[in-house]
Amino acid sequence: MSYYRQQPNAFPPDYLNELRGGILACPYFTVNNLNRDFVGTKGFSIVFQRSQLAIVERQFPFFKRYLEQALLPACNAFYLNPLLLQQGSRVDPHIDRSLRSYCKTIDPPAMVSVLYVQVPPNLQGGELVLQTHKQRVGQITPKSGTLLHFQGDLTHSVNAVVVSGSRLSLVCEQYSLTDSELHDIPAFTVESRASSKRVASKRA
């Protein structure tokens, strides 16, 4: 693979609609729990080891089809997050290292996989920009149904969205960890700014 690859029409529209509905209705979905690089975005995150994949699919059945297709066999730990950008939202340049909050020695993910779930029909802005050593190696205009895989050590950003509408993607950082690193990672946990009371009331 040369930095990234795209698979257009990786999923049919009916699944994208199911996925969008599941994400937006999820009680964990709110103002993003991610760092300050994610400006004006919404979402939540799931940390899990491969051994807990069945639990993730049971609690979040709308992710199952994506996970079956996107996860790499060589990876054993994952950071999964829906990401919603609207007019004025952007993501500043960064390298994904989300599991470092649990283990400081972890390298960037082997791969990052992004499914574009919903894209405004007349999108302006919102392009994903990929860089290595300050050299641009890709600029991807999102299209609904496209599954994108890019090297996890690339610096990347998302240009500000300048039209109304929602740009919704599903992102999975895929890691291949040593046994000692894996020991420090939760087997399964959800990270969200949603209050526990709100989540409990929607689950009841």
JOZI-V415963 format. One record per helix or strand of 2 or more residues. SS is the DSSP state (h for helix, s for strand). FROM is the first residue (numbers start at 0). LEN is the number of residues. Records with the same first field share a line. If there is no record, write none. Layout:
SS->FROM-LEN + FROM-LEN
This chain:
s->3-4 + 29-2 + 37-12 + 76-18 + 110-8 + 127-5 + 134-6 + 146-5 + 154-4 + 166-9 + 187-4
h->12-13 + 49-10 + 60-10 + 97-4 + 178-5 + 195-8
